Amino acid sequence: MKEHESEWISVSDFMASLIGVLVIFLIAAVIEESGVGNSVEEIERRKEEKAIEVMLRGIAQETKNERNPNSIFKIYPERRTLEMDTAHFASGSPCLAKEAEIQLRRHAAKISELLVTYNRAIVTIEGYADTTRVPQSTFFPCGKNSYQYGDNVTLSLHRAQEARSILISEWNNVKLSERVAILGYGATKPAPGAKSLNANRRVLVRFVPGTKART
């Protein structure tokens, strides 16, 4: 009887050990699969960041030989941003200079192509203003649009809104348009290295990577 009992204990110990090993293998497999998933996601993100940088360098190459300096955007591929600075906005106005508007329309197709390829990426358009006081209830027409504002924060938001309006009017695609957001910071975030607050009349177009959706 004792021999059988001892044999039964040995078998149960063996089964417990086997189950323990299987659990360890299962946990390791889950961790490995998770790691692979994160790795793939990171690779896709880096690929998208590279695509944004390539697009911006292409825009920079096309615009660097423009005769009118007011039509040249400041482009920072590594930061994935495109800036329309003080030269593109009159004081107290949300309207984009005509030369800059023409260029923004010209490059709209490239931005559209990027958003189609990487359909979780978004664009944020950030508006800024200087400290010049805006009269109350200012009404300002810009092409087909009209804006009313009474402070610099609202003015900066309308600058971003006007740039967005120009950009998405070239697409005629509601789904893409929904991925272009606007922000208005007023004079609260001066341009880096600016010698004067007047240099803060600007709009920053920021490309925010996501990852390419899996099919």
C-alpha positions in Angstrom: 0.0 0.0 0.0 2.8 2.4 0.9 4.5 1.6 -2.4 1.4 2.5 -4.4 1.0 5.7 -2.4 4.6 6.7 -3.0 4.1 6.0 -6.7 1.0 8.2 -6.8 2.8 11.1 -5.1 5.6 10.8 -7.7 3.1 11.0 -10.6 1.3 14.0 -9.1 4.6 15.8 -8.5 5.6 15.1 -12.1 2.2 16.4 -13.4 2.6 19.6 -11.3 6.1 20.2 -12.6 4.9 19.6 -16.2 2.0 22.1 -15.8 4.5 24.6 -14.3 6.8 24.3 -17.3 3.9 24.7 -19.7 2.7 27.9 -17.9 6.3 29.3 -18.1 6.4 28.6 -21.8 2.9 30.2 -22.3 4.0 33.4 -20.4 7.2 33.6 -22.5 5.2 33.2 -25.7 2.8 36.0 -24.7 5.7 38.3 -23.8 7.5 37.5 -27.0 4.4 38.1 -29.1 3.8 41.4 -27.3 7.4 42.5 -27.9 7.1 41.7 -31.6 3.9 43.7 -31.9 5.5 46.7 -30.3 8.5 46.3 -32.5 6.4 46.2 -35.7 4.4 49.3 -34.4 7.7 51.2 -33.8 9.1 50.3 -37.2 5.9 51.5 -38.8 6.0 54.7 -36.9 9.6 55.4 -37.8 8.8 54.7 -41.5 6.0 57.3 -41.2 8.3 59.9 -39.6 10.7 59.3 -42.4 8.0 59.8 -45.0 7.0 63.1 -43.4 10.6 64.3 -43.4 11.0 63.3 -47.0 7.8 65.2 -48.0 8.9 68.4 -46.2 12.4 68.3 -47.7 10.7 68.0 -51.1 8.6 71.1 -50.4 11.7 72.9 -49.2 13.5 72.0 -52.4 10.6 73.3 -54.5 10.3 76.6 -52.7 13.9 77.6 -52.1 14.3 79.2 -55.5 11.2 81.3 -55.3 11.8 84.9 -56.2 9.4 86.4 -53.6 10.8 85.7 -50.1 7.3 86.1 -48.6 6.3 82.9 -50.4 9.0 80.7 -48.8 7.9 78.7 -45.7 10.2 77.9 -42.9 10.5 74.1 -43.0 11.9 71.9 -40.3 11.9 68.2 -41.5 13.4 66.8 -38.3 10.6 68.5 -36.2 8.0 67.6 -38.9 6.7 71.1 -39.0 6.1 73.8 -41.6 5.9 77.4 -40.5 4.2 80.4 -42.1 5.8 83.3 -40.2 5.2 87.0 -39.7 5.9 87.8 -43.3 2.7 86.0 -44.2 0.3 87.9 -41.9 -0.5 91.6 -41.5 -0.8 92.9 -37.9 -4.3 92.2 -36.6 -5.3 90.1 -39.7 -6.1 86.4 -39.9 -5.6 86.4 -43.7 -2.7 84.5 -45.2 -0.6 86.4 -47.8 -1.6 85.6 -51.3 1.8 84.1 -52.2 1.8 81.8 -49.2 -1.8 80.8 -50.0 -0.7 79.8 -53.5 2.1 77.7 -52.2 -0.1 76.0 -49.5 -2.6 75.0 -52.3 0.3 73.8 -54.4 1.5 71.4 -51.7 -1.9 70.3 -50.5 -1.8 67.2 -52.8 1.4 66.0 -51.1 -0.1 66.4 -47.7 -3.2 64.6 -48.8 -1.2 61.7 -50.2 0.7 61.3 -46.9 -2.6 61.2 -44.9 -4.0 58.6 -47.3 -1.0 56.4 -47.0 -0.7 56.7 -43.2 -4.3 56.8 -42.2 -3.8 57.3 -38.5 -1.6 60.4 -38.9 -3.0 63.8 -38.2 -2.2 67.4 -38.9 -2.4 70.2 -36.3 -2.4 73.8 -37.4 -1.4 76.1 -34.6 -2.1 79.8 -34.8 -0.1 82.5 -32.9 -0.3 86.3 -32.5 1.8 89.2 -31.2 0.8 91.4 -28.3 -0.7 94.2 -30.3 -4.1 94.8 -28.9 -7.1 93.8 -31.1 -10.1 96.1 -31.1 -13.3 94.6 -29.8 -15.6 92.9 -32.3 -13.2 93.2 -35.2 -14.7 91.9 -38.4 -12.2 90.8 -41.1 -13.0 89.2 -44.5 -10.5 86.7 -46.0 -11.5 85.6 -49.4 -14.7 83.5 -49.1 -14.4 83.5 -45.3 -15.1 86.2 -42.7 -13.9 86.3 -39.1 -15.0 88.2 -36.0 -12.7 88.5 -33.0 -11.9 90.7 -30.1 -8.7 89.3 -28.6 -5.4 87.8 -29.7 -6.2 84.3 -28.8 -9.3 84.3 -31.1 -7.3 86.0 -33.8 -4.6 83.3 -33.6 -7.3 80.6 -33.8 -8.7 82.3 -36.9 -5.3 82.3 -38.5 -5.1 78.6 -38.1 -8.7 78.2 -39.3 -7.9 80.2 -42.4 -4.9 78.1 -43.2 -6.9 74.9 -42.6 -9.7 76.2 -44.8 -7.3 76.8 -47.7 -5.7 73.4 -47.3 -8.8 71.3 -47.1 -10.5 73.2 -49.9 -8.0 71.5 -52.3 -9.0 68.0 -51.1 -12.8 67.8 -51.2 -12.5 64.8 -48.8 -14.4 65.0 -45.6 -12.5 62.1 -44.0 -9.1 63.7 -44.5 -10.4 67.1 -43.4 -11.5 65.6 -40.1 -7.9 64.8 -39.4 -6.8 68.4 -39.5 -7.2 70.1 -36.1 -6.6 73.8 -35.2 -5.3 75.5 -32.1 -4.9 79.1 -31.1 -2.2 80.2 -28.6 -2.4 84.0 -29.0 0.8 85.6 -27.7 1.4 83.0 -25.0 4.1 81.0 -26.9 6.6 83.4 -28.6 8.6 82.0 -31.5 11.9 80.5 -30.4 14.7 83.0 -30.7 12.4 85.8 -31.8 13.9 89.3 -31.2 10.5 90.9 -31.2 7.0 89.8 -30.3 5.9 91.0 -33.7 7.7 87.8 -35.0 4.9 85.8 -33.3 2.4 86.5 -36.1 2.6 83.0 -37.5 1.0 79.6 -38.2 2.7 76.3 -37.5 1.6 73.2 -39.4 2.6 70.1 -37.4 2.5 66.6 -38.8 1.8 64.1 -36.0 2.7 60.5 -36.8 0.5 57.6 -36.1 1.0 54.2 -37.8 -0.2 52.7 -41.0 -3.4 50.8 -40.4 -3.2 47.0 -40.9 -5.6 45.4 -43.4 
